[in-house]
């Protein structure tokens, strides 16, 4: 199907009242989750995941993706008005957004962020629309070696350019995810594996309770720590027409620069493993590097709000592209959405375009519409959204815990899954404190079975030798990139060891 | 709490835990067979490789923690840690009570009591809120979505939930 008729199908899906209602709900929930600092978009999607079992997959995917966009917008409000990041991907907005708000230009800072987001969304969704089909068609020719090489590259990205955590810890989390995924019946022989003779473990670990625990509950506990610290300050903002006009003017003046940030963000998003958070930091760095007066950064430079937000939004959309076309999520958030696809009985990957065009194009259509809904809601309701910050933590926490328990229980009607949420929440808190990244474990848990079966089929094709991975025209280069990425931390430490003075100075 | 671990001690504890886990899995996968058979790779191969990597990384984490200079900081600030315990303990209690009191009673009591105790809010304001949320949840899930959530031990005798 060509992109134009695909889009027509997609919009006809989006504008069905049932789907539109869930998209709307998703965006609103995303805004709420985005504003709340204790709960991220990824956790929000994970907590909601089990409840999507009761609605149609087309509406479900729009709702979850809508939540992602809502959270991308909502995080902005908390960062700029309250000086605390509502979302990890909004953390950089604190640097310049809050100083702008303190200068009395909160309205401008907020609207500029929203306009940049909307601009980024439209450019990236266009890219998405026209790249998806060729990429999926290209991927149709992939055999097990290529699939395994791509999976390996996704994990190598985590290790090579992970977000500031030790490569060893990232690797541990990846293999821990693989092992959790391996529990249960073996894919090929049907033998029980790693079940230690119990019946409970025969069905394996479901990724939903693990995700809710590691993200949702662990995040709640981390924010409990922050309750011990000082109170927050708030700057009030009401957005008017003049802010919108001024913001559009600011964006229009820097449209080429912003386009650069969008393309960079989109690319970061498409790269498996990394998502909106690193993209926003890269966007900030890019803005400072190309600015004529970099000394204004940190004191309220409008580019410092624009570029990170545009890059983050572009990365969010970009991260869905490899998820839909290759079955490899581009970001942790996309990994959780992909877990949803498996749950609804869909297999992400190139065949999805042929088997369920309504689903894929409905999602693409919802990218446009969802962003527009988020933008309009933000412009109209920012003061209302900011008020959500005043919901007391003491009411919010038990509420979120009960929704998490409900979701975990509802998947299999089992109390075992509820315990999984709790245990992974507590363990996740300790791991988070020690800077073990949670995202690689989730991605590995979701991709564990496909990775293993690709590897086993590859080895069968190669009669037991992994050499086949390197000799095929597509998998060869992919393997080379993967190995390079795995080696990157080692190379980096060798380079810094050779120049010890430089490292000391920094 | 008299013993408050340092970050370095915690790093080593977690590292050793990963090594232990890896050893258990390696033993299991060798029992399953981690080599090559007529069907291709045996079921234990993939877990074996993963566990081997896990063990090596765990070892690496321990070595890094012991060599690193700045690991002597306390793992958690006492006042922060107290907050975490105050949030985590009721959470555990709620899950423990779930099979006995059922989802709806736990929801009402947990939200109401936690807000009153932890948030120091007036109990006659927050307990009704908890009950309200539980009632809404009951009608939404039990009646609307037809999801059967855990019931209390009094279910069928004197309570409809």
Boltz contact constraints between the chains, C-beta under 6 A:
constraints:
  - contact:
      token1: [A, 54]
      token2: [B, 145]
      max_distance: 6.0
  - contact:
      token1: [A, 168]
      token2: [B, 57]
      max_distance: 6.0
  - contact:
      token1: [A, 168]
      token2: [B, 60]
      max_distance: 6.0
  - contact:
      token1: [A, 168]
      token2: [B, 61]
      max_distance: 6.0
  - contact:
      token1: [A, 171]
      token2: [B, 57]
      max_distance: 6.0
  - contact:
      token1: [A, 172]
      token2: [B, 18]
      max_distance: 6.0
  - contact:
      token1: [A, 172]
      token2: [B, 54]
      max_distance: 6.0
  - contact:
      token1: [A, 172]
      token2: [B, 57]
      max_distance: 6.0
  - contact:
      token1: [A, 175]
      token2: [B, 50]
      max_distance: 6.0
  - contact:
      token1: [A, 175]
      token2: [B, 53]
      max_distance: 6.0
  - contact:
      token1: [A, 175]
      token2: [B, 54]
      max_distance: 6.0
  - contact:
      token1: [A, 178]
      token2: [B, 50]
      max_distance: 6.0
  - contact:
      token1: [A, 179]
      token2: [B, 25]
      max_distance: 6.0
  - contact:
      token1: [A, 179]
      token2: [B, 50]
      max_distance: 6.0
  - contact:
      token1: [A, 182]
      token2: [B, 47]
      max_distance: 6.0
  - contact:
      token1: [A, 186]
      token2: [B, 43]
      max_distance: 6.0
  - contact:
      token1: [A, 189]
      token2: [B, 43]
      max_distance: 6.0
  - contact:
      token1: [A, 191]
      token2: [B, 43]
      max_distance: 6.0
  - contact:
      token1: [A, 193]
      token2: [B, 43]
      max_distance: 6.0
  - contact:
      token1: [A, 194]
      token2: [B, 28]
      max_distance: 6.0
  - contact:
      token1: [A, 221]
      token2: [B, 84]
      max_distance: 6.0
  - contact:
      token1: [A, 224]
      token2: [B, 83]
      max_distance: 6.0
  - contact:
      token1: [A, 224]
      token2: [B, 84]
      max_distance: 6.0
  - contact:
      token1: [A, 224]
      token2: [B, 87]
      max_distance: 6.0
  - contact:
      token1: [A, 225]
      token2: [B, 80]
      max_distance: 6.0
  - contact:
      token1: [A, 225]
      token2: [B, 83]
      max_distance: 6.0
  - contact:
      token1: [A, 225]
      token2: [B, 84]
      max_distance: 6.0
  - contact:
      token1: [A, 227]
      token2: [B, 83]
      max_distance: 6.0
  - contact:
      token1: [A, 228]
      token2: [B, 79]
      max_distance: 6.0
  - contact:
      token1: [A, 228]
      token2: [B, 80]
      max_distance: 6.0
  - contact:
      token1: [A, 228]
      token2: [B, 83]
      max_distance: 6.0
  - contact:
      token1: [A, 392]
      token2: [B, 119]
      max_distance: 6.0
  - contact:
      token1: [A, 394]
      token2: [B, 115]
      max_distance: 6.0
  - contact:
      token1: [A, 394]
      token2: [B, 118]
      max_distance: 6.0
  - contact:
      token1: [A, 394]
      token2: [B, 119]
      max_distance: 6.0
  - contact:
      token1: [A, 395]
      token2: [B, 115]
      max_distance: 6.0
  - contact:
      token1: [A, 398]
      token2: [B, 110]
      max_distance: 6.0
  - contact:
      token1: [A, 398]
      token2: [B, 111]
      max_distance: 6.0
  - contact:
      token1: [A, 398]
      token2: [B, 114]
      max_distance: 6.0
  - contact:
      token1: [A, 401]
      token2: [B, 91]
      max_distance: 6.0
  - contact:
      token1: [A, 402]
      token2: [B, 107]
      max_distance: 6.0
  - contact:
      token1: [A, 410]
      token2: [B, 147]
      max_distance: 6.0
  - contact:
      token1: [A, 418]
      token2: [B, 95]
      max_distance: 6.0
  - contact:
      token1: [A, 422]
      token2: [B, 95]
      max_distance: 6.0
  - contact:
      token1: [A, 434]
      token2: [B, 11]
      max_distance: 6.0
  - contact:
      token1: [A, 452]
      token2: [B, 46]
      max_distance: 6.0
  - contact:
      token1: [A, 456]
      token2: [B, 40]
      max_distance: 6.0
  - contact:
      token1: [A, 456]
      token2: [B, 41]
      max_distance: 6.0
  - contact:
      token1: [A, 459]
      token2: [B, 41]
      max_distance: 6.0
  - contact:
      token1: [A, 460]
      token2: [B, 40]
      max_distance: 6.0
  - contact:
      token1: [A, 464]
      token2: [B, 36]
      max_distance: 6.0
